[in-house]
């Protein structure tokens, strides 16, 4: 036990002497949490809106004012022709184009029916779908108003039968996307930093030659691995603590579940990450190699974790593959415990899978580590 404590003490000293690691441990988590939580949003705002008003009547201007009054649209300009508007969208200056036909008001009065042309930049299909919903809602409200103003139809005549729905939002009453994203960003921070630090630290021993010196000492393999990885296990829990404080103070994310349960699961999850870091370091000779390989796996884990894209939207084969993704289970647990107040029984499936993953990865890492006496 004394041997392990001496190794742990040596590792902490080595970590804090390494000026390159200190910013990664203390500065990067704060910046990433603040920046990513504000940047990673599913909301679509400040939509660049242009229009072609071929009618120039009070009715067409009233429709444009509806878009101008919306908080989602930024009405920029009135294009003189369809070619000019298409050119602006091609350059990326416009996201949505409204084409109001000539005789728009007159045809509404005579035929009580007309068409509008809507062109939406759909490079980002998800954003285009949201923009289409916004446009449809505004036109529907305008359609109701025009029946009252232009056709002198009373509001009671329009709504002879009314069905009102009363939504009840659970777990995120304000529909704030940060409440949904921040727990996932915490998972991202704990995963990336503990993986990079553990892998790079062990490989650094190879580069400077101290690993060979340790290998020929009477220190046992288990003592060396425990003493080497334990500081990063502590750092990972410290990152979670800092992240939870920032989530509460800056983003006011609720924490309904047990902190003890959250730390218990995280402590097992960090063992998975440390096992992966040790396994990678056993097959690399430089810190650059360890960084590139770690980054390769981190990108795959994150993209298939459900952090930024719903797992339900993935193909069936991809959904099955995500069951072997430890990051996916950690994201689910963080959101369940923080936002739903889930208990141990609720997260037991994820906990068992993560524990099995930790056992397998650390077993492979210890097996692949070669120590010469």
Order of alpha helices (4+ residues) and beta strands (2+ residues): alpha-alpha-alpha-beta-alpha-beta-alpha-beta-alpha-beta-alpha-alpha-alpha-alpha-alpha-alpha-alpha-alpha-alpha-alpha
